[in-house]
Amino acid sequence: MSKPITPQMPFVWPEPRVSAGVGRYEANLPFEVAARAACSVFGVVSAIDARAVNWMEGYLADNAETMLRLVISIHPTCRTSESDLQNLLRLVERHGDRAAFKVFPEASLLDRSSNLLCLCGLDGDGAVSVGPTENMGFAPASPSQANLASVVTAATFEACRKWFDYLWGIAGPLRPDVATSMPNLVLPEGDVEAARLWEDYRRRCLGHESATEPPVRAVVDPESGEVVLVDQNNEALPSPTESIGVPKLDPLSEYVARVFELGALVSVDKLSRIPPLEAPVKPEWFGVDSFRQTGMVRAQTSIKVAPFDEATLKKIDRLRRVSGELLPRYSFALADGVRWMPKQAIPLFEAALTAANDDAKKLLGETVGDDIQAFLGSQRERIRNDAQRMYEAYHPGGKIPDNAVTNILDELKVRLGKTKADKLIPKVAYSPVAFNPSQKSEWSSPWGQAFALLKGIAEFPREAMTNRFFWQGIRTDEDALIKAMNVAGDYLVDEYGGRKAKQRAELELGLIKQLEDTSGDALAKCRALWTLITSGKEDAVVALVEDPATKQQEIAIRE
């Protein structure tokens, strides 16, 4: 049996390897990792028993910040017992308002609720696990039961929230009298002959031997989970989805799609920027028209006044614009002006922003102090003298009016007042993005952006090992950032920092650069780069670099 499966969202469980008995999940719950990462869990679960209650206890005990709200669906003869409900009550007693439960008894034995768990992260991201398997997923899952675990959009998560709030409103409270009065019902025993008839019927239904149709067998790849249908001669047969035209992701497309799932587009929020500390002033205060035109010649005058010396102004302005400088260190380019950041790199990036913002506020505080009015009062004569020299440049021998100096100081006061905000550095915005290889036309293709992303992912650790200026200005733990940026399972990261790894990095950077400059199909370039990243095999890259026109088709056929 292969190593335990730790699925990455999105996934359907139980997956074929588990159903076929050639694989097993690392955790008891397939979505365990996502659930443990959530700070809040809500939803409806049916027919729970002690295993589910024990999981809830562990979930609440392992993290003092986690919150749980569940509607427990029960039906006649279900596995939930009086003791299970009493244990839920004791769980509430131990954890207070961090846990709350309601009960929804179904109307009859035939009624079954959905099983929907909604997982909310600290950053507000939402994920769900939804499907027919009862007992939070601890019940034996039939191969016919498809449970979906997936990150969902904000709109989908909001729809789930509204649905749950309504169910919570109509469900009954879990009280001691409700727990102790639950009937202990069981299904009536059928006779032996009925059981035999049903088992014979089931065997006949699931048997593939037929006089009219050849037998079919499902073969599951223990590594990839790919399913292939074969006949009695082990010859592959068309799959049912293939026969109706459902597109199948090839390994490269699935790999790229899952990489895109691990990050988001990131951009600087320009609306949150504080304006430059240099204040623009009206040229009329210096006795100059701001705009002049003579025939076809136009002239426009612009005058700015800084509150302090040029060196200090440059230092503060550089810190104020640091978002744009830090962004390339923690993200990858998809296209000009479009950047993608791994979700696991976001905390490191925001910690760097916080440090830079603290530096900017400290420098500004040391320069201006707490009282802006007092600071400007101390600068009044310097500003007046500088303004006078500028005025004389336009009006030799003239004197700048006192009200002009007052107006200048008022403008500077407004500018400096805005630095009292909590953030001197602009915020950033994250937006979800997905890769869909089927979305292509005469004028569009997803593979150009895919290559740009893979190239950036491949270059990052290799540049980090070989470029002595790479870490200059980055105040983040090197190992933590390398790990966070490794979203593609780069083989070289496992050997990061070693002598041989550095030699490989130097060589492969040259190959990646040549691959980028090579004309040809972006899909073929992605395939070659994917092979290099995941296995360290250079053949595909070398083939494209040496003879891109004749080798692309051969590589595609071979792989």
C-alpha positions in Angstrom: 0.0 0.0 0.0 1.3 3.5 -0.9 1.9 6.2 1.7 -1.1 7.7 3.5 -3.2 10.2 1.5 -3.3 13.9 2.7 -5.7 15.4 0.1 -5.5 19.0 -1.0 -8.7 20.9 -1.7 -10.7 20.6 -3.7 -11.2 16.8 -3.5 -14.0 14.2 -3.4 -14.0 11.6 -0.7 -13.8 8.7 -0.3 -11.5 8.7 -3.3 -11.1 5.6 -5.5 -7.8 4.5 -3.8 -9.6 4.3 -0.5 -12.7 2.6 -1.8 -10.6 0.1 -3.7 -8.5 -0.6 -0.6 -5.2 0.4 -2.2 -4.8 3.6 -0.1 -5.9 5.2 3.2 -6.2 8.7 4.5 -3.6 10.0 6.9 -6.2 11.3 9.3 -9.5 9.7 10.4 -11.4 12.5 8.7 -10.3 13.3 5.1 -10.8 17.0 5.6 -9.0 17.0 9.0 -6.3 19.4 8.0 -8.7 22.0 6.7 -10.9 21.6 9.8 -8.0 22.1 12.2 -6.9 25.2 10.4 -10.4 26.8 10.7 -11.3 29.0 13.6 -15.0 28.4 13.3 -17.0 25.4 12.2 -20.8 25.4 11.7 -23.3 23.2 9.8 -25.5 20.2 10.1 -24.3 16.6 10.8 -26.5 13.5 11.0 -26.5 10.4 13.2 -23.4 11.2 15.3 -21.9 8.8 17.8 -19.1 8.9 20.4 -16.4 9.2 17.7 -17.8 12.5 16.4 -18.3 13.8 19.9 -14.7 12.9 20.8 -13.5 14.7 17.7 -15.4 17.9 18.7 -13.9 17.7 22.1 -10.4 17.5 20.6 -11.1 20.3 18.2 -12.2 22.6 21.0 -9.4 21.6 23.4 -6.5 22.0 20.9 -7.2 25.6 20.2 -8.7 28.0 22.7 -10.0 30.3 20.0 -12.1 27.8 18.0 -15.9 28.0 17.9 -18.4 25.4 17.1 -22.1 25.6 16.1 -23.9 22.4 14.9 -27.4 21.2 14.2 -27.6 17.5 15.0 -30.0 15.7 12.7 -31.4 12.5 14.1 -33.9 10.1 12.7 -35.7 7.0 14.1 -33.2 4.1 14.5 -30.1 6.2 13.8 -26.8 5.5 15.6 -27.1 8.6 17.9 -27.9 7.5 21.5 -29.1 9.2 24.7 -25.5 9.1 26.0 -24.2 10.8 22.8 -26.5 13.8 23.4 -25.7 13.9 27.1 -22.0 14.0 26.2 -22.7 17.0 23.9 -24.3 18.7 26.9 -21.2 18.0 29.0 -19.1 19.4 26.2 -21.0 22.6 26.3 -20.6 22.8 30.1 -16.8 22.5 29.7 -16.3 25.0 26.8 -19.1 27.5 27.4 -20.2 29.6 24.5 -17.5 28.2 22.3 -19.8 25.3 21.6 -23.5 25.2 21.0 -25.8 22.5 19.5 -29.4 22.2 18.4 -31.4 19.1 17.5 -33.5 18.6 14.4 -35.4 15.3 14.6 -36.4 14.2 11.1 -40.1 13.4 10.5 -39.6 9.8 9.6 -37.1 7.0 9.1 -37.0 7.8 5.4 -35.9 11.4 5.8 -32.2 12.2 5.7 -30.5 15.5 6.2 -27.6 16.9 4.2 -24.2 16.7 5.9 -22.7 20.1 5.6 -19.7 21.4 7.5 -18.6 25.0 6.9 -15.1 25.9 7.8 -14.2 29.6 8.4 -10.5 30.6 8.6 -9.0 33.6 10.5 -8.8 35.5 7.2 -12.4 34.9 6.4 -11.8 32.3 3.7 -14.5 29.7 3.6 -14.4 26.0 2.8 -17.1 23.3 3.0 -17.3 19.5 3.2 -20.7 18.4 2.0 -22.1 15.0 1.2 -24.2 12.1 2.3 -21.8 10.4 4.7 -23.1 10.6 8.3 -21.4 11.0 11.6 -19.2 13.9 10.5 -17.5 11.5 8.1 -16.7 8.8 10.7 -19.5 6.5 9.4 -18.4 3.9 6.8 -18.6 5.6 3.4 -20.0 3.6 0.5 -18.2 4.1 -2.9 -21.5 5.5 -4.1 -21.3 8.4 -1.6 -19.6 11.4 -3.0 -18.5 14.0 -0.4 -17.0 17.2 -1.7 -14.4 19.2 0.3 -13.6 22.5 -1.3 -12.7 26.1 -0.8 -15.7 28.2 -1.9 -16.3 31.7 -3.0 -17.5 34.4 -0.6 -20.9 34.3 -2.3 -21.2 30.5 -1.9 -20.2 30.7 1.7 -22.7 33.4 2.4 -25.5 31.3 0.9 -24.4 28.4 3.2 -24.5 30.8 6.2 -28.0 32.0 5.4 -29.2 28.4 5.0 -27.6 27.4 8.3 -29.0 30.4 10.2 -32.5 29.5 9.1 -32.0 25.8 10.1 -30.6 26.9 13.5 -33.7 29.1 14.0 -36.2 26.2 13.5 -34.2 23.4 15.2 -34.8 22.7 18.8 -32.5 23.5 21.7 -30.4 20.6 23.1 -31.7 20.4 26.7 -31.2 17.6 29.4 -34.8 16.5 29.0 -34.4 16.2 25.2 -31.2 14.1 25.6 -32.6 11.7 28.2 -35.9 11.1 26.5 -34.7 10.1 23.1 -36.3 6.7 22.1 -33.8 3.9 21.7 -35.3 2.5 18.4 -33.8 -0.1 16.2 -34.7 -1.5 12.9 -36.9 -4.6 13.1 -35.1 -7.9 12.2 -36.1 -9.4 8.8 -36.2 -13.1 8.2 -33.2 -15.1 6.9 -34.8 -15.7 3.6 -35.4 -12.0 2.9 -31.7 -11.3 3.7 -30.6 -14.1 1.4 -32.8 -12.8 -1.4 -31.4 -9.3 -1.1 -27.8 -10.5 -1.0 -28.4 -12.6 -4.1 -30.0 -9.6 -5.8 -27.1 -7.3 -4.8 -24.5 -9.8 -6.1 -26.3 -10.1 -9.4 -26.5 -6.3 -9.8 -22.8 -5.8 -9.0 -21.6 -8.8 -11.1 -20.1 -7.8 -14.4 -20.6 -11.2 -16.1 -23.3 -10.9 -18.8 -24.3 -12.8 -21.9 -24.6 -9.5 -23.8 -21.8 -7.3 -22.3 -18.2 -8.2 -21.7 -16.9 -7.9 -18.0 -15.4 -4.6 -17.0 -13.0 -4.0 -14.1 -11.9 -0.7 -12.5 -8.2 -0.3 -11.9 -7.0 2.4 -9.6 -3.5 3.8 -9.7 -2.2 3.7 -6.1 -0.1 6.9 -6.6 -2.3 9.2 -8.7 -5.7 7.8 -7.9 -6.5 7.8 -11.7 -9.1 5.2 -12.6 -8.9 3.1 -15.8 -11.6 0.7 -16.9 -10.3 -2.5 -18.5 -11.8 -5.5 -20.2 -11.1 -9.2 -19.6 -7.9 -8.8 -21.6 -6.7 -5.8 -19.5 -7.3 -3.6 -22.5 -8.3 0.0 -21.5 -11.8 1.0 -22.3 -13.3 4.5 -22.8 -14.5 5.9 -19.5 -18.2 7.0 -19.2 -17.2 10.7 -18.9 -14.9 10.4 -21.9 -17.7 8.9 -24.0 -19.9 11.9 -23.4 -17.2 14.5 -24.0 -16.4 15.5 -20.5 -12.8 17.0 -20.6 -10.2 15.3 -18.6 -7.3 17.3 -17.1 -4.0 15.9 -18.1 -1.4 15.8 -15.2 0.2 19.1 -16.1 -3.2 20.9 -16.2 -4.2 19.5 -12.9 -0.8 20.4 -11.4 -1.1 24.0 -12.6 -4.7 24.3 -11.5 -3.8 23.2 -8.0 -0.9 25.6 -7.8 -3.2 28.5 -8.7 -5.5 27.3 -5.9 -2.7 28.0 -3.4 -2.5 31.7 -3.9 -4.3 34.9 -4.9 -3.8 38.0 -7.0 -2.3 40.8 -5.0 -2.2 44.5 -5.7 -1.5 47.7 -3.8 -4.7 49.5 -2.7 -4.0 53.0 -4.0 -7.0 54.5 -2.3 -5.4 53.7 1.1 -2.3 55.7 0.3 -1.6 58.9 2.3 -0.6 61.7 -0.1 3.1 62.7 -0.5 4.4 64.9 2.3 5.4 67.6 -0.2 2.5 69.9 -0.4 1.6 71.4 -3.7 0.9 75.2 -3.4 -0.8 77.6 -5.7 1.7 79.5 -8.0 -0.5 82.6 -7.5 0.8 82.8 -3.9 4.2 83.6 -5.6 2.6 86.1 -7.9 2.8 83.6 -10.9 0.0 82.4 -13.2 -0.4 78.6 -12.9 -1.2 78.4 -16.6 -0.2 80.5 -19.6 -0.7 80.1 -23.3 0.7 82.1 -26.2 -0.6 81.0 -29.5 0.3 77.3 -29.7 2.7 77.4 -26.8 1.4 76.5 -23.3 3.2 76.7 -20.0 2.1 75.3 -16.6 3.8 76.2 -13.3 3.9 73.7 -10.4 5.3 74.6 -7.0 5.7 72.2 -4.0 6.9 72.8 -0.5 8.4 70.1 1.8 8.0 70.2 5.6 11.6 69.2 6.2 15.0 68.7 4.5 15.3 66.7 1.3 17.2 63.8 2.8 14.6 63.1 5.5 11.8 63.5 2.9 13.4 60.9 0.7 13.7 58.4 3.6 10.1 58.8 4.7 8.8 58.7 1.1 10.8 55.5 0.4 9.2 53.8 3.5 5.8 55.1 2.5 6.1 53.4 -0.9 7.6 50.2 0.5 4.5 48.1 -0.4 5.4 48.2 -4.0 9.1 47.4 -3.2 8.3 44.4 -0.9 5.6 42.9 -3.2 8.0 41.4 -5.7 9.9 39.7 -2.9 6.8 37.7 -1.7 5.0 37.2 -5.0 5.4 36.0 -8.6 4.5 37.9 -11.8 1.7 36.5 -13.9 2.0 39.4 -16.4 3.0 43.1 -16.5 1.5 44.7 -13.3 -0.2 41.4 -12.3 1.2 39.5 -9.3 0.3 36.3 -7.5 1.1 35.6 -3.9 1.1 32.2 -2.2 -1.4 32.2 0.7 1.2 30.8 3.0 3.5 33.8 2.2 0.8 36.4 3.2 1.7 36.4 6.9 5.4 36.9 6.2 4.6 39.7 3.7 2.2 41.5 6.1 4.8 41.1 8.9 7.3 42.9 6.7 4.7 45.6 6.0 4.1 46.1 9.7 7.9 46.4 10.3 8.3 49.0 7.5 5.3 50.9 8.8 6.7 51.0 12.3 10.0 52.3 10.9 8.2 55.0 8.9 6.2 56.1 12.0 9.3 56.1 14.2 11.3 58.2 11.7 8.4 60.6 11.3 7.9 60.8 15.0 11.6 61.6 15.6 11.4 64.3 12.9 8.0 66.0 13.6 7.2 65.0 17.2 3.8 64.7 18.6 2.7 68.3 18.0 2.5 69.2 14.3 1.6 72.8 15.0 4.7 73.2 17.2 6.9 71.6 14.6 5.7 73.9 11.8 6.2 76.8 14.1 9.8 75.8 14.5 10.1 75.6 10.7 8.3 78.8 9.9 11.4 81.0 9.4 13.1 78.4 7.2 10.1 78.0 5.1 9.6 81.8 4.9 13.3 82.2 3.8 13.1 79.5 1.2 9.7 80.8 -0.1 11.2 84.3 -0.3 14.1 83.1 -2.5 11.7 81.4 -4.8 9.5 84.6 -4.9 12.6 86.7 -5.8 13.3 84.3 -8.7 10.1 85.4 -10.2 10.0 89.0 -8.8 13.6 90.3 -8.2 13.6 92.6 -5.2 10.0 91.8 -4.2 8.8 90.4 -0.9 6.5 87.4 -0.5 3.2 88.3 1.2 2.7 87.1 4.8 -0.6 85.5 4.0 1.2 83.3 1.3 3.5 81.9 4.0 0.5 81.3 6.3 -1.3 79.5 3.4 1.8 77.3 2.8 2.0 76.3 6.5 -1.7 75.5 6.5 -1.2 73.1 3.5 1.7 71.4 5.2 -0.4 71.0 8.4 -3.1 69.2 6.4 -0.5 66.9 4.8 1.3 66.1 8.1 -2.1 65.6 9.8 -2.8 62.6 7.6 0.3 60.9 8.8 -1.4 60.4 12.2 -3.3 57.5 10.7 -2.4 54.1 11.9 -1.0 53.1 8.5 1.5 55.2 6.6 2.0 52.4 4.1 -0.9 51.6 1.7 -2.8 48.4 2.2 -3.0 45.6 -0.3 -5.9 43.7 -1.8 -6.1 39.9 -2.4 -8.4 38.5 -5.1 -9.0 34.8 -5.9 -7.9 33.5 -9.3 -8.3 30.2 -11.0 -6.6 28.3 -13.9 -8.9 26.8 -16.5 -7.2 25.2 -19.5 -10.4 24.8 -21.4 -10.9 28.6 -21.5 -9.0 29.4 -24.7 -9.9 30.9 -28.0 -8.3 32.4 -31.1 -7.3 35.4 -28.9 -6.8 33.9 -25.5 -4.8 31.1 -23.8 -4.1 30.4 -20.1 -0.7 28.9 -20.7 1.2 32.2 -21.0 0.3 33.1 -17.5 0.9 29.6 -16.3 4.4 29.7 -17.7 5.1 33.0 -16.1 4.0 31.6 -12.7 6.0 28.4 -13.0 9.0 30.4 -14.1 8.8 32.6 -11.1 8.3 29.7 -8.8 11.3 27.9 -10.3 13.6 30.9 -10.2 12.9 31.9 -6.6 14.9 29.3 -4.7 17.5 29.1 -7.4 18.1 32.9 -7.3 18.0 32.8 -3.5 21.0 30.3 -3.5 23.1 32.0 -6.2 22.4 35.7 -6.1 24.3 37.3 -3.3 22.1 40.4 -3.4 18.8 38.4 -3.3 18.2 38.7 0.5 19.3 42.3 0.7 16.5 44.3 2.3 14.4 41.2 3.3 13.8 41.0 7.0 12.1 37.6 7.0 13.4 34.2 8.1 15.1 32.7 5.0 13.9 29.1 5.6 10.3 30.3 6.3 10.1 32.3 3.1 11.7 29.6 0.9 9.1 27.1 2.3 6.2 29.5 1.9 7.1 30.2 -1.8 7.5 26.6 -2.6 4.0 25.9 -3.8 4.9 23.6 -6.7 6.8 20.8 -4.8 10.2 21.9 -6.2 12.6 19.0 -5.9 15.6 21.4 -5.3 14.0 23.0 -2.2 14.6 19.7 -0.3 18.3 20.2 -0.9 18.2 24.0 -0.4 21.6 25.5 0.6 23.7 22.5 -0.2 26.8 22.8 -2.4 25.4 20.5 -5.1 22.0 22.3 -4.9 23.8 25.6 -5.6 25.6 24.2 -8.6 22.3 22.8 -9.9 20.6 26.1 -9.3 23.2 27.9 -11.4 22.8 25.5 -14.3 19.1 25.4 -14.2 18.7 29.2 -14.0 20.5 29.4 -17.3 18.2 26.8 -18.8 15.1 28.6 -17.6 16.3 31.8 -19.1 17.0 30.1 -22.4 13.5 28.5 -22.3 11.9 31.8 -21.7 13.7 33.3 -24.7 12.9 30.4 -26.9 10.1 31.0 -29.4 7.3 28.4 -29.4 4.2 27.1 -27.7 3.7 28.2 -24.1 2.1 24.8 -23.3 5.2 22.9 -24.4 7.4 25.3 -22.3 5.1 24.7 -19.3 5.4 20.9 -19.7 9.2 21.1 -19.9 9.4 23.5 -16.9 7.0 21.3 -14.9 9.3 18.3 -15.5 12.3 20.3 -14.3 10.6 21.5 -11.2 9.1 18.2 -10.1 11.9 15.8 -11.0 15.0 17.8 -11.9 15.1 16.2 -15.3 16.5 18.7 -17.9 15.9 16.7 -21.1 12.6 18.4 -22.0 14.0 21.9 -21.4 17.2 21.1 -23.4 15.2 19.7 -26.2 13.1 22.8 -26.6 16.0 25.1 -26.2 18.1 23.3 -28.8 15.4 22.7 -31.4 12.0 24.1 -30.4 10.5 23.8 -33.9 11.0 20.0 -34.3 11.1 18.8 -30.7 7.8 20.1 -29.2 5.6 17.6 -30.9 7.9 14.7 -30.0 7.9 15.7 -26.3 4.1 15.9 -26.2 3.7 12.5 -27.8 6.4 10.9 -25.5 4.8 12.2 -22.3 
